[in-house]
């Protein structure tokens, strides 16, 4: 998962398979902190990688919304998206891309 547009562009995180990570501006409540823009909630959304189906689940838990393919997601509803996928947190100031990278040992 990476921020591809906005003031925090370049930030990246790995999401372990089957784990849910909270994205937001709160250092105390969010696993993945994005401090700008100011319209982000303490916890803005929850993202989970679902390895069995190769998709990501996005759940909006914010006041200002999460947008995917030009539409606002319904708060509290799980949306499964196929990578690569981009979604917007509140405004164009924070665009996140989800993808899958396989690591072999």
GULUM-950203 format. One line per field, with one value per residue: y, z, x of N, C-alpha, C, O in turn; residue in three letters. Coordinates in Angstrom, 3 decimals, padded with zeros to 6 digits. Atoms other than C-alpha are relative to their C-alpha. Example, Ala and Ser with C-alpha at 12.3 -4.5 7.8 and 13.67 -1.06 7.14 Angstrom:
nc2	(-001.190;-001.190)
nc3	(000.000;-000.060)
nc1	(000.890;-000.820)
cac2	(-004.500;-001.060)
cac3	(007.800;007.140)
cac1	(012.300;013.670)
cc2	(001.200;001.090)
cc3	(000.000;000.730)
cc1	(000.900;-000.770)
oc2	(001.181;002.198)
oc3	(000.665;000.899)
oc1	(001.936;-000.261)
res	(ALA;SER)
//
This chain:
nc2	(-001.159;-001.181;-001.292;-000.343;-001.402;-000.804;-000.482;001.133;000.899;000.780;000.884;001.347;000.972;001.371;000.488;001.460;000.722;000.263;-000.953;-001.293;-001.146;-001.250;-001.118;-001.272;-000.985;000.172;000.847;000.945;000.901;000.550;000.756;-000.703;-001.409;-001.002;-001.200;-001.036;-001.292;-000.172;000.541;001.419;000.348;000.696;001.241;-000.368;001.229;001.242;000.755;001.380;000.794;001.305;000.793;001.090;-000.477;-000.952;-001.324;-000.814;-000.456;-001.375;-000.422;-001.401;-000.269;-001.413;-001.030;-000.669;000.930;000.687;000.042;001.027;-000.113;-001.176;000.067;000.060;001.275;-000.100;000.144;001.232;001.119;000.564;000.044;000.792;-000.542;000.769;-000.846;-001.271;-000.838;-001.288;-000.621;-001.358;-000.295;-001.322;-000.933;000.361;-000.208;001.280;001.122;001.199;001.117;001.338;000.946;001.222;000.343;001.324;000.140;001.401;000.202)
nc3	(000.000;000.108;000.319;001.330;000.290;-001.191;-000.721;-000.593;001.108;-000.197;-001.169;000.363;-001.070;000.348;-000.782;-000.115;000.438;-000.985;-001.110;000.233;-000.435;-000.060;000.652;-000.471;-000.452;-001.419;-000.366;-001.028;000.431;001.346;000.245;001.080;-000.215;001.050;-000.783;000.841;-000.294;-001.298;000.023;-000.342;-001.341;-000.825;000.774;001.184;000.616;-000.378;001.207;-000.265;001.185;-000.030;000.911;000.653;001.247;000.635;-000.006;-001.204;-000.542;-000.503;-000.771;-000.404;-001.355;-000.154;000.150;001.298;001.105;000.823;001.360;000.875;001.347;000.094;-000.855;-001.435;-000.593;-001.106;-001.280;-000.727;000.915;000.561;001.459;000.460;001.257;000.614;000.274;-000.655;-000.230;-000.654;-000.679;-000.489;-001.373;-000.201;001.110;000.896;-000.708;-000.471;000.847;-000.397;000.936;-000.557;000.931;-000.616;000.343;-000.569;-000.427;-000.081;-000.805)
nc1	(000.858;-000.852;000.599;-000.497;000.284;000.237;-001.173;-000.730;-000.348;-001.205;000.135;000.420;000.155;000.371;001.133;-000.075;001.198;001.040;000.020;000.637;-000.793;000.745;-000.686;000.523;-000.987;-000.301;-001.138;000.427;001.068;-000.203;-001.231;-000.685;000.284;-000.099;000.265;000.602;000.598;000.651;001.362;-000.008;000.461;-001.003;-000.052;000.769;000.493;-000.661;-000.356;-000.389;-000.329;000.662;-000.833;000.733;000.615;-000.911;000.618;-000.068;001.272;-000.068;001.184;-000.031;000.493;-000.343;001.018;-000.112;000.167;-000.986;000.525;-000.582;000.568;000.850;001.180;-000.247;000.363;000.938;-000.694;000.232;000.207;-001.227;-000.102;-001.138;-000.507;-001.076;-001.163;-000.305;001.175;-000.268;001.127;-000.269;000.405;000.596;-000.215;-001.091;-001.258;-000.524;000.404;-000.738;000.073;-000.161;-000.579;-000.512;-001.383;-000.319;-001.386;-000.395;-001.199)
cac2	(000.000;003.385;007.052;008.019;011.554;014.261;015.762;012.325;010.830;008.067;006.598;002.819;-000.034;-003.805;-005.330;-008.876;-011.393;-011.551;-008.645;-005.422;-002.123;001.195;004.204;007.704;010.689;009.404;008.136;006.379;004.786;004.185;001.545;003.584;007.305;009.934;013.369;015.416;016.539;017.907;016.473;012.929;011.294;009.848;006.479;007.077;003.579;-000.031;-002.031;-005.813;-008.036;-011.189;-013.689;-016.417;-014.258;-011.931;-008.819;-006.011;-005.073;-001.350;-000.103;003.619;004.643;008.382;011.605;012.865;009.709;007.286;007.362;004.506;004.818;008.223;007.109;007.610;004.320;003.735;004.175;000.889;-001.300;-003.655;-003.279;-005.922;-004.513;-006.204;-004.816;-002.658;-000.277;003.387;005.058;008.571;009.564;012.591;014.599;014.395;015.405;011.737;009.007;005.489;002.581;-001.042;-003.725;-007.162;-007.984;-011.584;-012.222;-015.530;-016.909)
cac3	(000.000;-000.967;-000.994;-004.674;-004.560;-001.926;000.633;002.014;-001.418;-001.241;002.118;001.834;004.065;003.811;004.910;006.253;004.800;006.700;009.025;009.308;009.506;010.522;008.379;009.810;011.391;014.988;016.293;019.123;017.196;013.616;012.566;009.467;010.104;007.477;009.053;006.106;004.881;007.955;006.818;007.708;010.698;013.626;012.038;008.487;007.060;007.703;005.016;005.025;002.505;001.742;000.345;-000.474;-003.126;-003.894;-002.990;-000.476;001.760;002.445;005.174;005.595;009.252;008.714;008.777;005.391;003.308;001.239;-002.544;-004.982;-008.739;-008.284;-005.750;-002.015;-000.118;002.343;005.872;007.764;004.669;003.469;-000.170;-001.744;-004.501;-006.907;-007.044;-008.391;-006.969;-006.012;-003.467;-002.055;001.609;001.941;-000.924;-003.810;-001.252;-000.291;-002.949;-001.925;-004.206;-003.186;-004.821;-004.187;-004.076;-003.598;-001.634;-001.984;000.382)
cac1	(000.000;001.444;000.451;000.717;-000.676;-000.654;001.684;002.645;003.407;005.968;004.920;004.552;003.407;003.173;-000.116;000.320;-002.141;-005.400;-004.614;-006.608;-004.760;-006.282;-005.341;-005.678;-003.974;-003.859;-000.531;-002.388;-005.282;-004.088;-001.579;-000.683;-000.368;-001.047;-000.832;-002.067;-004.557;-006.324;-009.684;-008.564;-010.208;-008.258;-009.063;-010.224;-010.513;-009.582;-007.764;-007.375;-005.579;-007.587;-005.062;-007.613;-009.279;-006.326;-008.306;-008.260;-011.168;-011.711;-014.074;-014.727;-015.077;-014.556;-016.518;-015.266;-015.421;-013.412;-013.820;-013.238;-013.783;-015.379;-017.984;-018.136;-018.109;-020.926;-019.601;-019.222;-019.620;-016.865;-015.794;-013.565;-011.366;-008.995;-005.441;-004.055;-006.654;-006.556;-008.781;-009.029;-009.131;-011.440;-009.858;-007.399;-004.754;-004.396;-004.621;-003.584;-002.776;-003.185;-001.085;000.333;004.016;005.035;008.183;009.959;012.552)
cc2	(001.222;001.248;000.443;001.437;000.712;000.328;-001.134;-001.025;-000.692;-000.892;-001.350;-000.885;-001.371;-000.402;-001.522;-000.652;-000.238;000.960;001.302;001.098;001.255;001.114;001.289;000.897;-000.201;-000.927;-001.091;-001.053;-000.668;-000.780;000.703;001.465;000.822;001.302;001.132;-000.696;-000.002;-000.609;-001.506;-000.196;-000.664;-001.403;000.235;-001.224;-001.182;-000.801;-001.373;-000.661;-001.390;-000.934;-001.102;000.421;001.038;001.405;000.713;000.368;001.395;000.287;001.444;000.122;001.488;000.921;000.571;-000.937;-000.576;-000.157;-001.033;000.062;001.109;-000.003;-000.088;-001.355;000.230;-000.320;-001.304;-001.228;-000.476;-000.046;-000.780;000.489;-000.823;000.928;-000.130;000.857;001.269;000.493;001.297;000.134;001.461;000.955;-000.495;000.201;-001.293;-001.141;-001.179;-001.084;-001.299;-000.915;-001.209;-000.224;-001.320;-000.045;-001.479;-000.116;-001.278)
cc3	(000.000;-000.262;-001.329;-000.397;001.301;000.717;000.593;-001.069;000.261;001.230;-000.461;001.235;-000.603;000.904;000.057;-000.380;001.151;001.165;-000.415;000.551;-000.079;-000.584;000.495;000.503;001.440;000.220;000.977;-000.527;-001.350;-000.071;-001.042;000.079;-001.263;000.653;-000.805;-001.076;001.341;000.050;000.274;001.436;000.780;-000.555;-001.168;-000.698;000.524;-001.274;000.416;-001.316;000.186;-000.977;-000.745;-001.322;-000.707;-000.081;001.319;000.409;000.579;000.742;000.441;001.405;000.336;-000.071;-001.413;-001.202;-000.620;-001.374;-000.822;-001.336;-000.092;000.878;001.461;000.527;001.171;001.299;000.687;-000.863;-000.542;-001.518;-000.365;-001.372;-000.477;-000.285;-001.461;000.092;000.713;000.666;000.635;001.422;000.079;-001.184;-000.858;000.649;000.560;-000.825;000.340;-001.043;000.738;-001.079;000.769;-000.497;000.696;000.333;000.178;000.779;-000.417)
cc1	(000.905;-000.834;000.613;-000.295;-000.297;001.295;000.831;000.388;001.335;-000.037;-000.526;-000.104;-000.283;-001.151;000.117;-001.334;-000.957;-000.069;-000.658;000.888;-000.858;000.856;-000.635;001.106;000.453;001.192;-000.423;-000.979;000.236;001.313;000.874;-000.370;000.235;-000.430;-000.617;-000.801;-000.729;-001.406;-000.041;-000.469;001.126;000.224;-000.936;-000.599;000.797;000.223;000.504;000.371;-000.578;000.721;-000.753;-000.633;000.872;-000.557;000.279;-001.413;000.230;-001.298;000.203;-000.586;000.165;-001.207;-000.020;000.085;001.245;-000.646;000.759;-000.745;-001.049;-001.234;000.401;-000.476;-000.949;000.728;-000.397;-000.208;001.343;-000.097;001.251;000.417;001.192;001.183;000.441;-001.261;000.429;-001.263;000.460;-000.527;-000.420;000.170;001.167;001.371;000.582;-000.596;000.911;-000.195;000.268;000.557;000.500;001.406;000.303;001.480;000.305;001.293;000.674)
oc2	(001.283;001.190;000.618;001.915;000.194;-000.037;-000.946;-002.184;-000.072;-001.857;-001.419;-000.676;-001.480;-000.143;-002.182;-000.109;-000.716;000.801;001.730;000.995;001.473;001.270;001.435;000.601;000.470;-002.065;-002.177;-002.191;-001.761;-000.389;000.673;001.832;000.732;001.450;002.116;-001.769;-001.048;-000.819;-002.105;000.617;-001.087;-001.821;000.419;-001.212;-001.022;-001.012;-001.496;-000.482;-002.039;-000.953;-001.465;-000.382;001.534;002.138;000.120;000.544;001.601;000.028;001.751;-000.356;001.859;000.501;000.992;-000.473;-000.019;-000.522;-001.104;-000.013;000.949;000.944;-000.720;-001.789;001.223;-001.368;-001.629;-002.326;000.341;-000.489;-000.407;000.527;-001.342;001.988;-001.160;000.882;001.245;000.377;001.517;-000.263;002.353;001.592;-001.445;-000.179;-001.296;-001.583;-001.051;-001.275;-001.403;-000.874;-001.226;-000.169;-001.448;000.320;-002.203;000.735;-001.639)
oc3	(000.761;-000.951;-001.428;-001.415;002.157;000.266;000.874;-000.754;000.700;001.314;-001.288;002.225;-001.679;002.108;-000.973;-000.093;002.218;002.034;-001.562;001.662;-001.056;-000.228;000.458;000.330;001.887;-000.248;000.983;-000.057;-001.583;000.520;-000.966;-000.166;-001.916;001.026;-000.228;-001.515;001.957;001.134;000.238;002.317;000.206;-000.746;-000.979;-001.118;001.140;-002.055;001.321;-002.314;001.203;-002.164;-001.853;-002.249;-001.768;-001.025;002.291;-000.441;001.368;000.228;001.158;001.662;001.505;-000.370;-001.895;-002.334;-000.545;-001.476;-000.785;-001.385;-000.724;000.834;001.817;000.240;001.890;001.428;000.785;-000.334;-000.870;-002.076;000.034;-002.299;000.315;-000.885;-002.087;-000.836;001.606;000.117;000.857;001.721;000.091;-001.585;-000.495;000.079;001.055;-000.580;000.340;-001.561;001.530;-002.228;002.000;-001.696;001.914;-000.477;000.853;000.675;000.139)
oc1	(001.871;-001.853;001.828;000.204;-001.014;002.381;002.014;000.659;002.303;000.722;-001.435;000.596;-000.871;-001.129;-000.016;-002.401;-000.569;-000.926;-000.534;001.410;-001.573;002.024;-001.857;002.288;001.384;001.204;000.158;-000.965;-000.279;002.319;002.102;-001.519;001.275;-001.594;-001.080;-000.389;-000.932;-001.949;-001.115;-000.189;002.129;001.366;-002.139;-001.756;001.851;-000.705;001.329;-000.328;-000.332;000.398;-000.360;-000.741;000.494;-000.262;000.746;-002.286;001.152;-002.386;001.156;-001.691;000.277;-002.325;-001.073;000.217;002.340;-001.817;001.987;-001.973;-002.093;-002.020;001.396;-001.592;-000.832;001.362;-001.580;-000.384;002.204;-001.100;002.354;-000.392;001.978;001.002;000.193;-002.069;001.276;-002.359;001.650;-001.653;000.427;-000.804;001.861;002.393;001.709;-001.718;002.136;-001.296;001.204;000.118;000.516;001.681;000.174;002.332;-000.426;002.177;001.711)
res	(UNK;UNK;UNK;UNK;UNK;UNK;UNK;UNK;UNK;UNK;UNK;UNK;UNK;UNK;UNK;UNK;UNK;UNK;UNK;UNK;UNK;UNK;UNK;UNK;UNK;UNK;UNK;UNK;UNK;UNK;UNK;UNK;UNK;UNK;UNK;UNK;UNK;UNK;UNK;UNK;UNK;UNK;UNK;UNK;UNK;UNK;UNK;UNK;UNK;UNK;UNK;UNK;UNK;UNK;UNK;UNK;UNK;UNK;UNK;UNK;UNK;UNK;UNK;UNK;UNK;UNK;UNK;UNK;UNK;UNK;UNK;UNK;UNK;UNK;UNK;UNK;UNK;UNK;UNK;UNK;UNK;UNK;UNK;UNK;UNK;UNK;UNK;UNK;UNK;UNK;UNK;UNK;UNK;UNK;UNK;UNK;UNK;UNK;UNK;UNK;UNK;UNK;UNK;UNK;UNK)
//
